[in-house]
């Protein structure tokens, strides 16, 4: 949510809301796919606020379909679900390696604590710009 303006500056249409759970992505992606408004490259970054269910992740992969690329951004959150969620995202992506890519935000941001406020979750302006550039670069390099 904090990076929304920076993502829009990079040309993304972002749907962000505070405290959203990963399960939200299932309905959102299914609705946009059914309406014909889902882009060729879909970025999902959820899991900061709670655990990711394997079935929800697989449902997102299925909803995105075979003709699009799905980018799953892993999480950097000092909570017990960080590692399990990041493992789940990798396992989910492995079910469709030709069209699902995990972006390692957790690893990329690890050496940049100043990108985050004291809670180590929310992004400062420099972190917002770095996050948007990180996602944009990956989509440019690996997208369809």
C-alpha positions in Angstrom: 0.0 0.0 0.0 2.8 2.4 0.9 4.4 1.9 -2.5 1.2 2.5 -4.5 2.3 5.9 -5.9 5.7 4.6 -6.8 4.2 1.6 -8.5 1.9 3.9 -10.5 4.9 6.0 -11.5 6.3 2.8 -12.9 3.2 2.3 -15.0 1.4 -0.3 -12.8 -2.2 -0.4 -12.0 -2.2 -1.4 -8.3 -5.0 -2.6 -6.1 -3.9 -2.1 -2.5 -5.7 -2.0 0.8 -4.5 -2.1 4.4 -4.4 -5.6 6.1 -5.4 -7.5 3.1 -4.9 -11.3 3.3 -3.7 -13.5 0.4 -7.1 -15.1 -0.1 -8.3 -11.8 -1.5 -6.2 -12.4 -4.6 -8.2 -15.4 -5.6 -11.5 -13.5 -6.1 -9.8 -10.4 -7.5 -7.8 -12.3 -10.1 -10.8 -14.5 -11.0 -13.0 -11.4 -11.5 -10.5 -9.6 -13.6 -9.9 -12.6 -15.7 -13.6 -13.2 -16.3 -14.0 -9.5 -17.2 -11.1 -9.7 -19.7 -9.2 -7.0 -17.8 -6.4 -9.0 -16.4 -3.0 -7.9 -17.8 -0.5 -10.3 -19.4 1.8 -9.8 -16.4 0.2 -10.1 -13.0 2.0 -9.2 -9.8 0.7 -10.4 -6.4 2.3 -9.3 -3.2 0.3 -10.5 -0.3 1.2 -12.5 2.8 2.6 -9.8 5.0 -0.5 -9.8 7.2 -1.0 -13.5 7.7 -0.4 -17.0 6.4 -0.8 -18.1 2.8 -2.9 -21.2 2.2 -1.6 -23.5 -0.5 -5.0 -23.8 -2.1 -5.3 -20.0 -2.4 -2.0 -19.7 -4.1 -2.8 -22.5 -6.5 -6.2 -20.9 -7.3 -4.4 -17.7 -8.2 -2.1 -19.6 -10.5 -5.1 -21.3 -12.1 -7.0 -18.0 -12.5 -4.1 -16.2 -14.1 -4.1 -19.0 -16.7 -1.6 -20.3 -19.2 -1.2 -17.2 -21.4 0.0 -14.8 -18.7 2.9 -14.5 -16.4 2.4 -14.4 -12.6 4.9 -12.7 -10.4 4.6 -13.7 -6.7 6.5 -11.2 -4.5 7.8 -12.9 -1.3 7.4 -11.2 2.0 9.7 -9.4 4.4 7.9 -9.2 7.7 9.3 -9.8 11.2 6.6 -12.3 12.0 6.5 -16.1 12.5 4.8 -16.6 9.1 7.5 -14.9 7.0 9.5 -18.1 6.3 6.5 -20.4 5.9 4.8 -17.9 3.5 8.0 -17.6 1.4 8.3 -21.4 1.3 4.7 -21.6 0.2 5.2 -19.1 -2.6 8.2 -21.0 -3.9 6.2 -24.3 -3.8 3.3 -22.7 -5.5 5.5 -21.2 -8.3 7.1 -24.6 -8.8 3.8 -26.0 -9.9 4.0 -23.8 -13.0 7.6 -22.8 -13.5 7.1 -21.8 -17.1 4.7 -19.0 -16.1 5.1 -18.2 -12.4 8.1 -16.4 -11.0 8.9 -15.6 -7.4 10.5 -12.2 -6.8 12.8 -12.3 -3.8 11.9 -9.0 -2.1 12.9 -10.5 1.2 16.4 -11.1 0.0 16.7 -7.9 -2.0 15.7 -5.7 0.9 17.7 -7.5 3.5 20.7 -5.2 3.3 18.6 -2.0 3.3 17.1 -1.6 6.8 16.8 2.2 6.1 14.1 1.5 3.5 11.8 0.5 6.4 10.3 2.4 9.3 11.1 1.2 12.8 8.4 -1.6 12.6 10.6 -3.2 9.8 7.4 -3.6 7.7 6.3 -0.3 6.3 8.4 1.4 3.7 10.0 4.8 3.9 9.9 6.8 0.7 13.3 5.5 -0.5 12.0 2.0 0.2 8.8 2.7 -1.8 10.9 3.8 -4.8 13.2 0.8 -4.4 10.3 -1.6 -4.2 8.6 -0.2 -7.3 11.9 -0.3 -9.3 12.6 -3.8 -8.1 9.2 -5.0 -9.3 9.3 -3.0 -12.6 12.7 -4.3 -13.4 11.7 -7.9 -12.9 8.5 -7.5 -15.0 10.6 -5.8 -17.8 13.1 -8.6 -17.8 10.9 -11.6 -17.3 7.4 -10.6 -18.3 5.5 -11.3 -21.5 
